Amino acid sequence: MIRTYAEKLLRTIIIKRRLPKEFGNVPLYVSSEGRLAFLFRKFNSIDQTLLNNVNEYIHDGDIVWDVGANVGLFTFAAAYRCGQKGFVVAIEPDVIMLQLLQKSVLSQPNTSARVEVIPVAVAETIEVKKFVISERARATNHLDGYEGSTQTGGARSYQNVISVTLDWLSQYYPMPTVLKIDVEGAELEVLKGGISLFQNSNPVVICEISNHSTAPQIATFFRKLGYQMFDADIDVAKREVLDYPAFNTIAKLIKL
């Protein structure tokens, strides 16, 4: 109850913070709308796995797509790691998160990669969809028809959003070497809209799998493409190939 009250009370407060030293202390604008922890806790303690993924898989000159960017923790850490030769596309449909992302874009150093923010949802089809704004943190916003997570707290409101596919986006932006997906249940739908992208680009995929009912289909999807799946929460030296995706999944093309 106290946490929920604090989330609501602090919604209008925007704070300029900085990413950890390993990501150049680059600025990031946050609010409790993204997640209450963004206001008070060290970023390494909020999502260490995600930042570890940036260190492990993103290199100088990479092209990164961040599907479900939220406030941009992954986006701007990746942009720092890519450097001036890289390029980052931050994809986010929520109007409040878009404002924070754009504010952060304008504050990045010229040593980071260029970041472009795209105000759309990603799905299997190109159409107008309903987007659920969570009662609690907007990090758990999701497309209508999915349940979100235990942190959603019900629906506060709805937005009409344009949905596009990964394949459609690839007609306008360089194909990614790294593709991060965090879409609160719509993971399979996002993947299905990117068959041509995967066949032509073979990006490393960093994906949060929150919809357990689609896990078998996601596993089949990656296997057909020649990908192997790993649990990102396990130390690199101890990782084994998975039969089914983990909550934090890394999927990579098998190199023969």
Secondary structure as UniProt FT lines:
FT   HELIX           2..9
FT   TURN            10..12
FT   STRAND          15..18
FT   HELIX           21..23
FT   TURN            24..25
FT   STRAND          27..30
FT   TURN            32..34
FT   HELIX           37..40
FT   HELIX           43..46
FT   HELIX           48..57
FT   TURN            60..61
FT   STRAND          63..67
FT   TURN            70..71
FT   HELIX           73..82
FT   TURN            84..85
FT   STRAND          87..91
FT   HELIX           95..105
FT   TURN            106..107
FT   TURN            110..111
FT   STRAND          114..118
FT   STRAND          121..122
FT   STRAND          127..134
FT   HELIX           138..140
FT   STRAND          142..143
FT   TURN            144..145
FT   TURN            150..151
FT   STRAND          155..164
FT   HELIX           166..169
FT   TURN            170..172
FT   STRAND          178..181
FT   TURN            184..185
FT   HELIX           187..192
FT   TURN            193..194
FT   HELIX           195..201
FT   STRAND          204..208
FT   HELIX           212..214
FT   HELIX           215..224
FT   TURN            225..226
FT   STRAND          227..231
FT   TURN            232..233
FT   HELIX           236..238
FT   STRAND          248..253
//
